[in-house]
């Protein structure tokens, strides 16, 4: 009977040890994941409206505009780097949703675009105050 009692105590001890190890692992994961979440929460969302600039040639199609190819490549690089959360068009306006630290960071990204610097396009940055989060997350 004493042997059964010792086996029961060992099983309980093993279960407690297992639960403690699981707790430590879960805590370590949540801390590392929490750091990632905290870093992402420091980023804010910004709406960037892209419109035609003073050097837009009305006689040419959009894909024939000066530096249009470079513009597309620049946006693709920004998207792949995780800076652009979404891109769309409405009317004659391009809309980019950026995830960034500041307006200054986005301005720097956009001013490096040759279609912006040469006046084919122009842009305006608007901070977004997300009051109803959905699928697009910073």
N, C-alpha and C positions, 0 to 999 in steps of 0.2 A: 503494500500500500504506500509506503514511503517513496518507493521508486516512481509510482504514478504521480505522486504529489510533486516530486522533483521534476518530472517530465512536464507537468503542467506549468510549473514556475518557469522552466526553460522556454516553453512555447510562448508564454506571456512576455518574457524578457525579449525573445526574438521579435515578437510583434511590435513591442514598444521601440526597439532599436530600428526596425524597418520604418515605422511611422516617423521617428526622429530624422532618419536619413532622408526620407521623402520630403519632410518639412524643410530641412536644410537645402536640399536641391531646389525645391520650389521657391524658397526665399532667394537663393542665388540667381535663379532664372528671372524672377520678378524684378530684382535689383538691376540686373543687366538690361532687361527689357525696359524697365522704368527709365534708365538713362537714355535709351534710344527714344522713348516717347518724350522725355523732357527735352531732348535736343530737337525733335520734330516740332514740339509745341512752341519753341522759340521762333520758328519760322512763321511768317504770316502770309496770308493770301492777298494778292493784288490783281486787279483787273487792268489789263493793258489794251487800250483801243488803238488799233493801227488803221490809219486812214491815208488817202492819197496825199502826197506832198506837192510842193510847188514845182518840182521837175517831173511830175507824172506826165506822160505823153498820151493824150486822149486818142491819138490816131493808132495806138498800139494796144494789142490784147494784154491782159495782166502778165501772162507768162513771157511776153516779149519786152517787158519793161527793163530798163537799165538795172543791173544787179539783182534781178529777180531770182536767178538760180542761186546766187550767193546768200540771198535772204532766206530762201528755203533751207539751204544747208545750215545756216546759222541757227534757225529755229529747231531743226532736227538735232543739232548738237546740244542745244539747251534742254530739249526734251529728254534726250538720252542721259544727260547729266542730272536729271531729276528736278530741274528748275521750272519747267512748264508742266502744270498739272492737267491742263486742258487747252485746246485751241478750237475756235469755231469762227464762222462768219455769219453776219446778218447784214442785210442791205449791202452797202459798200464798205462795211466796217469789219476788220478782222478783230477778234477778241481772243486774247491770251490770258489764261489764269496762271499766274506765277506763284510759286512758293518760294519766299525769299526772306532775308533778314531785314531788308529796308528798301525804301523807294530808291535810295542811292545805288544800291546793288543792281536793281532792275534797270535804272537809267544807264548804268555802266554797260550792262549786257546789251541794251538796245542801241546805244550809241556806237558800239563796235560793229553793228550790222551795216554793211556798205550801202544798202538801199535806204537806210535812215540817214547816214552821214552825207549822202549825195542828194538827198531831197526827193527821191522817188516816193518814199513813204514818210510819214511823221507819226508820232505816237504820244499818247497821254497815259499816265499811270494813276490809278485810283486805288487807295487802300480799301480792302473789303472788310466789312464788319459782319462776320458770319453769325446770323441769328438762328438759322435753321440748317444745321449740318446735314449733309446727305452723303452721297457716294464720293464726292470729291473731298479729300482730306488734305491738309497741309503736310 
